[in-house]
């Protein structure tokens, strides 16, 4: 499992959140944590807007939309099909 940014996740794949980039400011970091973007949480793409930005993600049985500029601050590891269940 290679660490990637959330923007690299493809529809139909599942990933685990590994953390938030160090470049992320304190206010945004706290907002991500409050929304459930914590280490170990499973995340998947639920829907992509017609222009490709923002993208709706499924995390903790909730849909949360993020712009690509924000999703680029989340570090993930893509799960293999066997481990994503």
C-alpha positions in Angstrom: 0.0 0.0 0.0 1.7 3.2 -1.2 0.7 6.5 0.4 -1.1 8.7 -2.1 -3.2 11.8 -2.0 -7.0 11.5 -2.0 -7.1 13.0 -5.5 -5.5 9.8 -6.8 -8.4 7.6 -5.7 -10.5 6.2 -8.6 -14.2 5.5 -8.5 -14.9 1.9 -7.5 -11.8 1.7 -5.3 -11.6 1.9 -1.5 -8.8 3.5 0.5 -7.8 4.0 4.1 -6.9 7.4 5.3 -3.3 7.6 6.5 -3.2 11.2 7.6 -3.2 14.9 6.6 -0.3 16.6 4.8 2.0 18.8 6.9 1.3 21.7 4.5 -2.4 21.7 5.6 -3.1 24.8 7.8 -4.4 24.3 11.4 -8.0 25.4 10.7 -8.4 23.0 7.7 -6.7 20.2 9.6 -9.2 20.5 12.4 -12.1 20.7 10.0 -11.0 17.4 8.3 -10.7 15.7 11.7 -14.1 17.0 12.7 -15.6 15.6 9.5 -14.1 12.1 10.2 -11.0 12.2 8.1 -8.9 10.3 10.7 -6.3 7.7 10.3 -7.8 4.3 9.6 -11.1 5.5 8.2 -12.3 3.8 5.0 -13.1 6.2 2.1 -14.5 5.8 -1.4 -15.8 8.0 -4.2 -19.6 8.2 -4.1 -20.2 10.7 -7.0 -18.2 13.0 -9.2 -19.7 16.3 -10.4 -20.0 16.9 -14.1 -17.0 19.1 -14.3 -14.9 16.8 -12.1 -14.7 19.1 -9.1 -16.0 18.7 -6.3 -16.2 15.0 -5.6 -18.5 13.4 -3.1 -16.8 10.8 -0.8 -18.3 8.2 1.4 -16.7 8.1 4.8 -18.2 6.8 8.1 -21.5 6.2 6.2 -21.8 9.9 5.3 -21.3 11.7 2.0 -18.9 14.6 2.1 -18.0 16.7 -0.9 -14.4 18.0 -1.2 -12.8 20.2 -3.8 -9.7 18.8 -5.4 -7.6 21.5 -3.7 -8.8 20.2 -0.3 -8.7 16.5 -1.2 -5.0 17.0 -2.2 -4.3 17.5 1.6 -5.5 14.0 2.6 -3.0 11.1 2.5 -4.5 7.6 1.7 -3.5 4.1 0.9 -5.6 2.3 -1.7 -6.9 -1.1 -0.5 -6.7 -4.2 -2.6 -10.2 -5.7 -3.5 -9.8 -8.4 -0.9 -9.1 -6.0 2.0 -11.7 -3.4 1.1 -14.7 -5.4 2.4 
